[in-house]
């Protein structure tokens, strides 16, 4: 069996956030309605007990939940070796309770599931606690992001691929990708960069987001998404590149994971 886990959700009039093992896997403002599935094998480093957290937060600029705020979620397990496209099982079901005109600042629900993975990865489990760096962390993160942006702007793709190697190896293992498929992922990023009109610069309003008990950090925009973005004005597209930074044991450098 090749287990493949995804979250199936339906959200309305809220900022929704879904985290797995303390790491956000999906976060967005839903000013209307949104329904989709989102895979998260890359946040499952080994077999065992995994935490699933659903958060229903106010829309940007608001301080309480909209009266129509709604979120329903379930975790679906698929077997990629099966010819049956239906989930093998579902778990961690959640639906927001009816709240009418009750003033509610936010809703949080956490559940735990048992996962069985055919691999074991170290990932960020042994990485240093970045929250202990305090005021040193923000300039270090900005410096790392700007170095990545410089690689992209100057089309230094071999450096870029080397910087993302550990992340891509984890993605390849967790999603059962062949070497050709892993290379194709990087080629797609190169194509987006080559055809873009702007690598979006960082802003002083970009915020640090810590995850995995302080072992991971990234920069996010005000909408809660990754601050590393590529704009193509001609196509009317904005591509967001996901990454987290870690600091390995014995090191003082941030690396992509």
MIZA-630548 format. One record per residue: x, y, z of N, C-alpha, C, O, CB in turn. Coordinates in steps of 0.02 Angstrom, whole numbers, plus 50000, padded with zeros to 5 digits. Glycine has a CB too. Layout:
N
XYZXYZXYZXYZXYZ ...
//
This chain:
257
500424994050000500005000050000500445006350000500955006650034499535000050061 500235011249961500555017749961500055022849990499645025549953500785019849889 500085024050055499585028450086499675035650064500235038250059499635028050162 499115038850050499105045750027498565049450066497965047950059498975046249950 498765054050109498295057550152498145064550125498585068050102498575058050224 497505066450128497305073150108496735075450153496385071350184497095073350033 496645082050157496085084750195495575087350145495745091050098496325090450243 494955085450155494395087550112494005092650153493745090950206493945081350090 493955098750128493615103850169493145108150128493195108650066494135108350202 492685111150164492205115950136492195121850184492005121050242491485112850126 492375127750161492425133650204492005139350176491895139950116493155135850212 491765143450223491355149250203491465155050251491435154050312490605147350200 491585160950226491595167250263492025166950326491805168550381490895169250281 492655164850317493115164650374493835164150348493945163050289492965158550420 494305165150393494995163350378495095156450407495055155450468495525168650408 495225151650364495295144750387496035142750387496425144950344494885139950342 496215138650435496905136250441496895129050464496565127250512497305140650490 497265124950428497315117950445498045116250456498465117550413497015113450389 498205113250514498895111550531498955104050544498485100950570499135115550592 499525101250526499665094150537500325093750576500835096350555499715090250470 500295090450634500895089850677501205096650691501815097350692501405085250644 500785101650702501035108250721501295112450664501595117650675501555107550770 501205110150601501435113850543500835115650498500485111050476501975109750503 500715122050484500155123850440500245120750371500775121250341500105131450434 499715117650346499745114950279499285118750232499365118350171499555107550279 498795122450259498345126350216498065132050258497825131050313497775121850187 498095138150230497855144050265497625149150214498005150950169498405147050312 497005151450220496765156450172496135159950197495755157250236496635153150105 496045166150173495425169850184494905167350135495035167150075495545177550177 494325165550159493775163350115493205168250122492765167450164493545155950133 493225173450081492695178550081492175176450029492125179449975492985185750065 491805171350046491345168050000491335160750019491215159050077491565169049925 491455156349971491465149149985492015145749946492155147549889490785145949970 492315140649976492855136949945492815129649966492695128150024493555139949963 492915125249919492895118049934493435114549893493465115449832492195115049919 493865110649925494385107049888494695101749932494525100949991494925111949863 495165097949903495575093149939496305095549937496525098449888495515085949909 496665094249991497365096449994497785090950025497655088850081497425103050035 498295088449988498715082950013499225085350064499445091150060499065079449956 499415081050111499905083250161500385077650183500625077650240499555085950222 500515072850139501005067650157501675070550178502025067550219501095062950097 501855076350150502505079250165502565081550238503115083150261502625085150120 502015081650275502035083450346502005077350391501965077850452501465088150363 502015071450360502005065150397502685061850387502805058550336501425060450372 503135062650435503815060350428503915052950445504425049950428504265064450471 503415050050479503475043050499502785040550522502315044450529504005042250555 502745034150533502135031150560502035033250632502515034850667502155023350554 501415033350654501275035050723500675039650730500255040050685501875038350754 500635043050786500075047450802500205054350772500725057350784499975047850878 499725056850734499795063350703499225067950727498655065850733499785062850626 499405074150741498895078950763498625082850703498995084550657499195083850815 497975084150705497635088050653497275093750688496855092650732497125083550611 497435099850669497105105650701496735109650648497025111550597497625110050738 496095111050661495685115250619495555121850655495355121850713495015111650600 495675127450622495555133950652495085138050607495195138550547496205137750663 494575140950638494105145250603494195152250633494005153450691493345142650611 494485156850594494675163350619494285168850582494015167650528495435164450611 494265174950610493915180450576494245182250510494855181350502493895186550622 493865184850464494135187450402494605193250416494555196350469493575189550354 495045194750370495525200150378495155206750394494685208650360495955200950314 495385210150447495095216450466494515215950515494265220950539494865220050406 494295209750529493745208750575494005205750641494545202750642493205204150544 493625206550694493855204250760493425198450787493575195750840493845210050810 492905196650751492505190950771492265187250709492295189950654491905193150815 492035181250719491805177250663491185180250630490745182750664491665170150685 491175179950565490585181850527490005177250545490115171350560490725181650449 489395179750544488825175650564488735169650518488405164750537488195179750565 489025169950457488975164250411489615160150408489685155750365488795166850341 490075161450453490705157650454490565150150462490155148150504491175160150511 490915146250422490775138950422491395135150398491755137450353490165137250378 491525129450428492055125050405491875117850420491695116150477492725126950439 491915113650370491855106450380492465103150350492675104950295491195103650348 492745098350385493365095050363493345087550378492995085350424493975098250397 493715083850339493845076850355494495074850322494675077250268493265072350331 494845070450355495465067650327495295061350289494945056950313495985066150384 495555061050228495435055150185496085051450172496605054550158495105057350118 496065044950179496635040650164496505036950098496005033450091496765035550222 496975037850051496935034349987497525029549981498035030350014496935039349928 497435024449939497975019849923498155020949850497755019449806497765012349937 498755023649837498945025149769499065018849727499115019349666499575029349769 499105013049759499195006849721498525003849701498504998949663499585001749763 497985006749725497315004149711497035007349648497175013149633496845005249770 496635003549611496285006249552495625009449572495275012349531496175000749500 495455008749636494845011849663495015018949685495455019849728494545007549722 494675023849657494835030749672494465033549732494495039549746494685035049612 494105029249768493775031349829494245030649888494685026349887493135027249841 494165034749940494605034149998494525027550033493975024750036494455039750047 495075024950059495065018750098494685019950164494315015550186495775016250112 494795025850193494455027550256494465035150264494845038750233494795024050316 494015037450308493995044450326494045045050402493855040450438493345047850300 494315050550426494425051450498494455058850514494455063050470495085047750520 494495060450579494565067350603494045071950572494205077250547495265069950588 493415069750574492875073850547492725079750593492735078950654492235069550536 492575085550564492415091450604491935095950565491995096750504493055095350624 491465098950600491015103850571490875109150624490725107550682490355100550546 490925115450604490805120850652490085120450678489615119050640490935127750619 489995121750742489315121750770488935127950748489235133050730489335121450848 488285127550749487875133450733487975138650787487965137150847487115131450726 488065144950765488195150150815487745156250806487785160950846488915152250813 487325156350756486835161750745487165168550756487645170250722486225160950794 486895172550803487155179250815487625179450876487815184750899486585184150826 487815173550901488275173250957488955176150937489215174550884488345166050983 489245180350980489895183250966490435178150983490525176151041490005189851007 490795175950931491325170950940491955173650907491945175050847491125164050909 492505174350945493125177050914493445172050866493725174050815493625178750969 493415165650881493715160550838493505153650864493235152950919494495161150836 493625148550823493495141650843494115137450827494415138250774492855138750806 494295133050872494875128550862494675121550882494375120450934495495130950903 494835116750839494705109750854495315105650837495585106250782494065107150815 495545101450884496125097150871495925089850879495555087950925496705098850920 496185085750833496045078650834496705074950822497205077950803495505076650780 496695068450834497295064350824497115058250783496595055050794497615062350892 497555056550736497445050750694498075046350696498625048750710497265052850621 497985040050681498545035350676498725034550602498295032750562498365028450709 499345035750585499555035150515500085029750508500485028650554499825041950488 500085026450452500575021250436500925023250372500615023250318500245014250430 501565024950376501945027150318502495022050302502775019050347502255034150331 502645021050237503155016150218503865019050219504325016250189503015013450148 503955024550255504615027750260504685030950329504195031950364504705032950203 505295032450347505445036350408505955041650390506495040050365505705031650466 505785047950402506215053550386506395057450449505985057950495505885058150334 507005060050452507195064250508506865071050503506595073750552507965065050511 506875073950442506545080450431506795085650480507405086750487505805079750437 506325088850514506485094150562506445091850635506475095950680506015100050552 506375085250646506265082750714506845084450761506735085350821506155075250713 507455084750735508035086150777508305093150768508835094850794508575081050762 507955097350730508195104150717508185108350781507845106750829507765107450663 508565113750780508615118150839507975122050848507605123450801509215122950831 507845123950911507265128050928507415135250908507825138550941507085127551004 507095137750856507235144350830506935149950873507175155650872506975144950760 506425148250912506125153450954506605155851008506495161051038505485150850985 507135152051020507625154051071508095159451045508465162451084508025147951093 508095160650978508535165750950508255172750960508625177750954508635164450876 507615173250975507285179550992507395184850937507225183650879507545182251060 507685190750955507735196250907508225194950850508215198450800507955202450944 508645189950857509115188250803508775184850744509025185150688509665183650830 508195181750756507895177550706507635181350645507755179350588507335173650737 507275186850656506975190550600507485192750548507385191350488506595196650627 508035196050567508525197950515508835191850480509005192250421509075202150545 508925186350516509205180350485508725177550432508945175450378509345175050538 508085177550448507585174950400507545179450339507515176950283506905174350434 507535185950349507515190650292508135189750248508085190050187507465197850317 508705188850279509325187950240509285181650197509485181650139509935187650287 509015176250226508955169950189508465170650131508605168550075508735164250235 507885173750144507395174750091507685179150035507585177649976506765177950119 508035184350053508325188750002508855185249961508935186749901508625194950034 509215180449991509695176549952509335172049902509575171149846510145172350000 508765169349921508375165249875508095169549818508115167649760507795161749912 507845175549836507575180049786508125182149737507985182849677507265186249819 508735183249761509295185049718509455179349669509575180649610509925186549760 509435173049692509535167349647509015167349591509175166149533509515160749686 508395168749610507855168649562507915174349511507845173249451507175169049597 508055180349535508105186149490508695185449442508655187849385508185192449531 509235182249465509825181649423509865174849387510365173249356510455182549465 509325171049393509265164649358509835159849374510095156349330509235165749282 510035159849437510555155149460510215148649482510165147149541510985158349518 509985145049432509545139349447509905133449479509595129649517509215137049384 510545132649465510915127049498510975128449572510905123849613511615126149466 511105134749592511115136649663510425135749694510365133349750511365143849671 509925137849657509235137249681509055129949694508785128249747508735140449630 509205125649647509045118549654509425115549713509155111349749509225114749589 510055117549723510445115049780510155117349846510145113549895511175117249773 509915123649849509625126349911508985122649929508835121749989509475133849903 508605120449879507965117049891508035109449892507525105949896507465119149839 508645106849888508735099549880508415095449936508075090549923509465097949875 508535097449999508265093550054507505093650054507185088450064508515096250121 507205099450041506475099850037506215095349980505725091649990506245107150025 506535095649923506305091749866506395084249877505995080249853506665093849803 506915082249912507005075149928506445072749975506195067149967507695074049961 506255076950023505705075050067505055074550028504675069750036505625080250124 504925079449984504315079249943504315073049899503795069749890504265085549900 504895071349870504935065649826504795059149863504445054749837505615065249795 505055058349924504935052349964504205051949985503895046749978505395052350025 503945057350012503265057350040502725056349987502205053550001503145063750078 502855058849926502355058349874502545053149820502245052949767502235065149842 503055049049837503235043349794503415045549723503195042449675502665038349792 503805050849717503985053449651504605049949624505065048249661504115061049656 504615049049559505205046349525505715052049517505555057949528505025043149456 506325050349498506835055449487506625060149432506735066249436507515052249470 506315057549379506085061849325505545066649349505535072449330505805057549267 505105064249392504575068549418504855073949464504615079649464504055064349456 505375072249502505695077249545506035082649503505985088549518506215073849592 506365080549449506685085449406506165089849370506285095749359507125081849354 505605086849353505075090749320504795096149365504615101449342504515086049297 504765094749431504535099849478504975105949476504735111649475504515096949550 505635104949475506105110449473506075114149406506135120249403506815108049486 505975110449352505915113549286505305118049282505315123349251505885108249231 504755115949315504155120049315504285126749351504035131949329503585116349349 504655126449406504825132649442505265137049398505155143149395505195131049509 505755134149363506175138049318505765141449265505885147349249506705133549285 505275137949237504845140849185504455146749211504395151849178504365135549157 504185146049272503805151449302504245157549313504045163149300503485149149369 504855156349338505325161849350505525165349285505545171449282505945159249387 505675161449234505895164249171505355168449137505505173249101506115158649124 504725166649148504175170149114503845175549158503375178749136503655165249093 504095176449219503765181149264503955188349248504445189649213503955179549337 503555192949273503715200149265504015202949329504315208349328503075203949246 503945199449385504225201949448504285196349500503835192349509503785207549476 504855196249533504925192449595504725197249650505075202249662505675189549605 504175195949683503905200749732504395201849788504605197149822503225198149759 504595208149800505075209549854504755208549923504145208749930505345216649848 505175207549972504935206950040504695213750065504885219050038505485204150087 504265213650116503995219750145504115219750220504185214550252503235220350130 504145225750248504245226350321503645223650359503685222350419504365233650340 503075222850324502485220050357502455212450355502025209450386501855222950325 502915209450318502945202050317503105199650388503535202450422503475199450266 502765194450408502825192150478503155185250482503085181150436502145191950511 503495183950537503765177350551503215172750574502785174750614504335177650603 503215166650550502765161450575503175155450596503535152550556502225159450521 503125153650659503485147850686503025141850685502415142450691503735149250757 503325135950679502935129750678503355124050707503945124850719502695128050606 503025118350717503375112350741503765113650805504365112250810503845109650687 503415116450855503725118050920504325122650912504815121950948503935111650955 504285127350866504825132250857505405129950815505905133450811505075134250923 505355124050785505915121350746505895123450672506385122550636505925113850750 505335126350651505265128850583505045136050584504705138250631504755124550543 505245139850533505035146750527504955148550453505295145650410505555151550562 504515153150439504435155750371504175162950375503965165250429503965151250328 504195166450318503905173050313503225172450279503145168850230504365177850274 502725176150306502065176050277501815183150264502005187750300501565172250322 501405183850213501075190150199500465190850245500315186450284500865190650124 500125196550239499555197950283498985193050272498545192350316499315205050272 498975189650214498445184750202498605177850231498215173150223498325184150128 499185177250264499375170950295499755166250250499965160950272498765167550319 499855168150186500215163850139500955165550135501165170850159499915164350071 501345161150106502065162050099502235168750067501895171050021502355156350058 502765171850093502975178450067503385177850003503535182849971503385182150120 503575171749983503975170849922503495169949863503175164749855504445164549929 503435175349822502935175449770503225177949704503675182049702502335179749790 502935175249650503145177049582502545179549544502025176249541503465170849546 502615185549515502045188649480502155188549405502695189949380501945195949505 501615186949369501615187449296501025191849277500455189449270501575180249261 501165198249269500625203049255500295201849188499695202949181500895210149258 500665199449139500385198249073499865192749075499355193149041500935196349023 499995187649116499525182049122499025183049179498555179249186499895175449133 499145188349219498705189549276498765184149329498275182249360497995190149254 499385181649339499485176149385499975178049441500435182049431499755169949348 499855175149499500315175849556500455168849582500005165349605500015180449612 501085166749579501275160149603501605160849672502025165249682501765156649553 501415156549718501695156549785502135150449795501915144849783501125156749838 502745151449817503205145949829503235144449903503395148749944503915147549801 503085138249921503065136249991503745133850014504095130249978502545130750001 503935135950073504555133450103504535134850178504185139350201505175136650071 504935131050214505075132350285505825132450293506185129450254504735126950331 506055135950344506765136050361506885132550426506465132750472507025143350364 507455129250431507665125850492508385127550507508735130350465507565118150485 508615125850567509315126250585509515119550613509275117450665509455132150637 509955116150578510155109350598510575109450662510875114550678510545106050541 510585103850698510985103450759511715105250745512005102750698510935096550790 512005109550788512695111450781512835116750729513405118750720513085105450764 512305119150695512385124250644512115130950667511715131250714512035122050579 512335136350634512055142950648511745145850584511575151750582512605147750675 511675141750532511395143950469510695141250459510535135650479511845141750410 510275145350429509605143050411509615139650343509935142150296509105149050410 509275133950338509235130450274508505128750259508085128450304509665123950276 508365127850195507685126450172507515119150184507925114750173507605128250098 506895118050208506665111150218505925110750199505625105450203506775108850291 
//
